[in-house]
Amino acid sequence: MSSATMSAAYDARLRRHQAKMDLGELINYKDNALQVIALWGTSSTDLGEISIIKSAYEDPMIHNNFDCCAWITLMCPFSQTDFIRSIVRQICVNSLQKTGEEGKTTIGAQVLKMMATTKEDGLACEFKRYLNDKSYLIVLNDIHKIEEWDCIKTCFPNNNNKGSRIIVCTEQVEVACLCIGAEDEALVHKKLFADESLYAFYSKVYQEGRNSAEKGSVSYVVSTGVNNSTHKNILTRTETMTTLEESCLIGRGNEEVEIIKLISNKDLQHFHVISLWGMGGIGKTTLVTDIYQSQEISSMFDKRACVTVMRPFNSATLLESLIMQFRDKNEDKNETDLRKCLEGKRYLLVLDDLWSRVEWDAIKEYLPETAASCVIVTTREENIAKQCSRNKRNIYRLNHLGPNDACALFTKKVQME
């Protein structure tokens, strides 16, 4: 394969990733009002299957911000009853999959009971009542007519102030414009991805709120390890922490098992730090991201956060990002004390790309050494790894992939798009 072809494939992947990040920022912007985001595309393939939309919807950093999530592809002819029942089933399934443990949720039982006991003519009202006090993310794929949207929107509560989002996917530009419910001068559109002619439509009021927030606070992207202080059109080093598409874990199965054993070691019921070190580009970020996102690990901790250390290093910005990630929905949004936020909680923290002892010293003083909590540090330097982890068995060196695995990874990266 020529270098020109490789470069073109890489550039396309970066553009696709940037489009996903832009869509994720629209979804996760902290606005309590229900917002409709319309996605209009002219792709000859099924719009809803474009990986940008799918990957944003499935991203845990987005998905976990909502009480209820569902992805619905409309069927013809449209039936409101079938539509509601389809959403209810998905909410139930997603609720069970999200917890994975008996007794941790009542949402699945609630929706099943609602579907079983409610008569057809009262299902819409009961469904609205159920959603009224919940935050929800609903993707509506393949809407062809504005009449379909007019019928669908009556299924959702008007005054839901829980930060809910409805994403409308359509190949009809008039549907994308009209379903926002804004006048022409209050409608904003933005090209997300030129390769697929994918545009996002949303209200001007929503846009102005986002612009105002960006001037004085940390955005969704920053809170997950991405610097969005200047909106760039390229994939930065820090964006790799939240990119599910980048988690091509090839040839690292043994390393993943060994590190998970270190994290879950029953003998380590005290606070411990695990250091993963190796040369740049060897796959440290991909490995720790895959571990961080695994169900096995996430269920072990009360709170989790992952962040890539920015350059130039700014401890205040990093701490703000950590507080945003660690803080629960019901906690005081003005809470700025990281220690207080983590008090009495078993937590997991990933610090990706630590460069110096000074950076580690500036961070660790804010981390309570809570029993069974764990910090994972990635770094290029062995001496920094030793500084962070005093216990030798918690220091892990990541070596090069073998020739076969390296070839397989290269091939997959090139063919991802």
Order of alpha helices (4+ residues) and beta strands (2+ residues): alpha-beta-alpha-alpha-beta-alpha-alpha-alpha-beta-alpha-beta-alpha-beta-beta-alpha-alpha-alpha-beta-alpha-alpha-beta-alpha-alpha-beta-alpha-beta-alpha-beta-alpha
